[in-house]
Amino acid sequence: MRNESPNVGPLATRVSAAFANSQFLPMELILVDDGSTDDTWQQILMARRELSDLGAVRVATGVSQSA
């Protein structure tokens, strides 16, 4: 994610809920902050406090490729 602050919470909540009753448990959702200049990282950390199945990785500069 890069500069996706407003989307972090809704994305994490929706993906976590989608897997809550699935056969693919245990599951871990990992959100990656790809050098955001907004508060995406803080939003990821807030979501991680609320969702036990959420991991977080922070990359210093934008190096990943979008889908």
Buried (B, 14 or more C-beta within 10 A) or exposed (E): BBBBBEEBBEBBBEBBEEBEEEEEEEEEBEBBBBBBEEBBBEBBBBBBEEBEBBEBEBEEEBEEEEE
